Amino acid sequence: MTLDAHQHFWKYDPVEYAWISEAMPVLKRDWLPEDLLPLLQKQGFDGCVAVQARQTEAETEFLLERAAAHDFIKAVVGWVDLQADQVESRLSYFQQFSKMKGFRHIVQDEPDERFLLQKRFINGVQLLQQYHYTYDILVYERQLPVVLQFLEYFDNQQFVLDHLGKPDLKQPIKKSWKDAMYALAQYPNLYCKISGLVTEAQWNGWTAEDFKPFLYTVFDAFDVNRVMVGSDWPVCLLAAPDYASVLEIVADFIQGFSEADKRKVFGENATRWYRVEGRG
């Protein structure tokens, strides 16, 4: 199965989506499954993974409703308060939804740089494994040393590092980021998501060449068996002319790979890690 492993849906509300600033007019509208489907079909994707964009259970329910109505939405990575007293009952509640595959917290925006190491948060994430849920890690590059400490608390919990750990793609590759990626790759229960590239680059001035050192590092560190591609649509439209051009960055980079390895990157790894059911 070929999958876009990272994209978003929302019904736009300026209060609920306050992170969408005046510099992001293209995002100030509804972005729904019917907008994405023809783009997926044109690129030959069988489906996608819908990921949370705000921290409410209401949005998680919204994504699950859309997933129930659209077969091509193969998985949902939602949000739940992992520090809440009732977190176990909420995780149990979400077990009724077959497409509920994991959770994410927008750690990059937390004022506490060591948020991941808070005991209540760690306790919440430790519960995910018994419910067979993944956890997507969303942080900035400066927070990667904390991620390394965080991973020490878990043995087999399945993790995904979103957006390559958000390196500054406007600048030449940094040794500190490279070192962190190789260190993170030592944890076999962590996969890396190649997503969010263009929005961390110079919005109106990037070229495919800018990303090659970063992509080389990710593939060298994690191997072709632990990487997955996600468009980050529609957020990617802030810095890319269209959906296809974002995916072409990776497709061109791996053009010399075997067909089997290409299939891993463009869907098979994500299908396995998110336990996607059904056929493409």
Secondary structure, DSSP 8 states (H G I E B T S, - for coil): --EEEEE--B---TTTTTTS-TT-GGGSS-B-HHHHHHHHHHHT--EEEEE-SSS-HHHHHHHHHHHHH-TTEEEEEE---TTSTTHHHHHHHHTT-TTEEEEEE-GGG-SSTTGGG-HHHHHHHHHHGGGT-EEEE---GGGHHHHHHHHTT-SS--EEEGGGG---TTS---HHHHHHHHHHTT-TTEEEEE--TGGGS-TTT--HHHHHHHHHHHHHHH-GGGEEE---BTGGGGTSSSHHHHHHHHHHHTTTS-HHHHHIIIIIHHHHHTT--S--
